[in-house]
Amino acid sequence: MNLEKPILSPDFTIEDIHKLREYNYYVTRNMTVHEQMEYYNAGGRAFQKEIEEERMRRKQEENADNNQ
């Protein structure tokens, strides 16, 4: 079964959680435990990078507003 990445509703419902779990199952079902750890850690690192970039952007905006 070839599952496409699920499209989530803006309200993030229980059905969305079910879609995500099913998708993740099919993506990771044939992976070893080590491969699964790498898969999830890579996603976590990418998300952490986005968070840090957003924090830096907000801090720069705040500093720019304080300097005006």
Secondary structure, DSSP 4 states (H G I P E B T S, - for coil): --PPPPPPPTT--HHHHHHHHHHHHHHHTTS-HHHHHHHHHHHHHHHHHHHHHHHHHHHHHHHHHHH-
